[in-house]
Amino acid sequence: MAAGKEIRGKIKSVENTKKITKAMEMVAASKMRKAQDRMRAARPYAEKVRQIAAHLGQANPEYVHPFMRVNDAKVAGVIVVTTDKGLCGGMNTNVLRAVTTRLRELQAAGVQTQAVAIGNKGLGFLNRIGAQVVAHATGLGDTPHLDKLIGPVKVLLDAYAEGKINAVYLSYTKFINTMKQESVVERLLPLSSEDIQAGKGNHQASWDYIYEPDAQSVIDELLVRYVESLIYQAVAENMASEQSARMVAMKAATDNAGNVINELKLVYNKTRQAAITKELSEIVAGAAAV
């Protein structure tokens, strides 16, 4: 029964793996709900900042913020948002594939790239392909903190304000629903007036504000906060997508482990029955010989 003993060992091993994947599925489901609530809670802030920025832009059309100016530098910045941990299906693979496509397009246009990595998976990928990583943020945990994100991202924002790079792209996984997540690469800078005006909705009334200390300072601070809110929202969406993808992946792994266990048990039973049949045949043959 050496073969039977080996099969029993495999069954025990797969059962232990199934317990682990089931536990990870339950943990991911719990974290997913919290991540989705956090993601949805951040949306009203970004929307309100966009509306105020649109009103201020209409009230002061003579001033153009550096984030809205287009320059001719031959360098572009890319912010790559991925996860710190794996076991979340093809989520990171899809977003990194989209990033690779964008990098090739920029290279074909003669534009050099600088990258900021948010997450261990993206940092490792960028280092492997030899990209110029100017800053990175890892170990964010289950809750995104803006103070950890501002430092690395500010490198590209300052470079754009100084005219050293001509565009900043933001890549992340957008949360659609629990079963579907979409990899996107969108332009973060330069901000277009259409992007900001889109937040006004149907409110076409003109707004007038009392500024303290002055309109330029308020607009400068507000657009910086707006860009930061977009980055925070992207990280929050990515974390919600991570937990959803991990829950689905662990559920699939648990189901597959159950199928493997059933197949191994079937093989074990057939092997055991064959051994019993052989022993009975030997006993019968021995009795007949006597």
Secondary structure, DSSP 8 states (H G I E B T S, - for coil): -HHHHHHHHHHHHHHHHHHHHHHHHHHHHHHHHHHHHHHHHHHHHHHHHHHHHHHHHHH-TT---GGG-----SEEEEEEE--SS--STTHHHHHHHHHHHHHHHHHHTT-EEEEEEESHHHHHHHHHTT--EEEEE---TTS--HHHHHHHHHHHHHHHHTTS-SEEEEEEEEEEETTEEEEEEEEEES--HHHHHGGGTT---------SS-HHHHHHHHHHHHHHHHHHHHHHHHHHHHHHHHHHHHHHHHHHHHHHHHHHHHHHHHHHHHHHHHHHHHHHHHHHH-
